[in-house]
Amino acid sequence: MGEPAGVGGELSLKAWLARRAKGRPFFVIDSPARLAALAGKLGLDVPVREISQPQDAEATFATALPVLSVDLSVPVRPGHPDPANAGATIEAIERAAHLAMDGKVAGIVTNPIQKKTLQDAGFRHPGHTEFLAELAGGVEVAMMLACPELRVVPVTIHLSLADAVRALDGEAIVRTGRVAAEGLRSLFGIDRPRIAVAALNPHAGEQGAMGDEERRVIMPAIEALRREGIDARGPAPADTLFHAAARPGYDVALCMYHDQALIPLKTIDFAGGVNVTLGLPFVRTSPDHGTALDIAGTGRADPASLLAAIDMADDMARRRSG
């Protein structure tokens, strides 16, 4: 469901319109009444049908959007998140994760959440990625952003830039690189993944003149990954790592902080980027955008990233099951 006051409901409705004639059936964990009312308000010809169990989705999908019901505590006002509905958002995530771990669904796709609203209601996780890792038993995970032209994995995620620099260490780089390599093998079918490791400082530190993290932290981590048989290269200056001629030389770029990874990805393919959680015992993807509260309820939301996330989840689930 994601944040009910955001664009997630509209995207789910539009995704069904785009995919009902093809692809693996999906269902939504949400409020059926909310989605039906939203479809009517936006003039979307989407019949909504409540289901009681995941296997009902297959028979329903061709003629209606199947919805496994979650109760909302208060009516939803588009663009105005209410912490009173945080419980429903969290319940939807938990139910999806348990269905995936029980093998009742092939994978999950999460609509965007409004992190501060959840945290105001007592949610203690920085985001979906960390919460799903806990639900899966505390596994080590990494966040990948992917589009057809580029894959990136940040080592530090939901931290301020100052905190990210302080938190960066060799162990985190090795751990993230290891999870990224395994994810590329198991989810993307890349037998020998090539990892380009980004530098932290301008010009990769320029022999220490602009910082010594490359020599002191990043290079030893790259050498440790190589000793494990992982094809890790770098550290490469970030200002030359993402241009069109450089991208074919690696399968993923391991980045040192959030925006170092997300700015190039979103510049290359803002509408089609997909968030993938690596390291989970199930497939999880998400659109690479936020709740878009400013346009919620207007009918202007673009479903391209959600559709790309559904397609990628479908591909990865088939690859894992095959």
Phi, psi and omega in degrees: 000315186073197178290117184295337179274357179265202185269002185303317180298316178298319180295320179298317178298314181291327177296320177296318178300323184280334191244358188295338181268356183208167173079171180291137178298149173228163171228165183247137170264106191193184174271116179302320181295319179298314182294320179296318179294320180294318178300317179296317181298320183271357181070031179264127183278074183233101172294137181247130181229125178286137176242160182256344181206155186304322184294345177289342185296323185298317181285339185268328197302325185293334186243346181202157176281115180284136182227124171270121196283138169234134182273133174269146182280326181223156177301148182270133171249112181308133179086357184228084181299144180235121178304340178297335179265004180299324180300322179292320178299314180294319179300319180298318179295313181298315181296319179298315182297317181292323176297321179292317181292332177276000179075018181271347173225155182282338181177173179232148175235123184257131170286160185296144175252158174261099192300317183295322179297317178295318181292327175296336179265007176105001178293129189252016181251147178295334182183188179306313189303311183291324179294315179296324177298319178293316180299330181275007176102017179082031180288158176279127184232166173218149179263120175250139168250131188221143168217173183302332184264346189200142168235136179226147176227116176278141178284314172255145189242269189268068178227152170298161181299318180297317180291325180296318179296318179293326184279342185295125175214168184297323180298318179295321179295315180296314181299314181293320178297321179295315179295321179296316180297316180294321178296321178295325178289310189280325185261331184248356177070027179262108188294319181234080185294142178255123183248119173266121183262123181282148171286163175270318188262161175304141178058029182054036177086345181046062178055036176093352181290335181238028180125149184248009182299328179299311181287322189274327188241309193283314182297317176299326178292320177298317179296324178294320177296320179296323178296336176275002180087013180265132181280085179252138185227150177131199002285138183255136176304130185294335183285351177241003188277336193249003181286166192301323182286335182276329189298325179294349184276359180209164180262336176206146173257123177269115188252155188274338180208167190309301187288335175300328179273316190279331180297310179296320181298313183287333176291320181288318186208076185297317185281334188253007181288147182231137174267125180238131174266115178270147176100348178284157176278012177212166181279130173220126174231171180200153172299149180267057175204174183265199186282345177050053183300332183293337180243006181300134178082003183262347184085006185265357185292136181267119182278006188303316183290322177295318178297319177296322179294321177295314179300316182293319177299319179298313180300314183292322179296319178295322181293319179292322182283338182276000000 
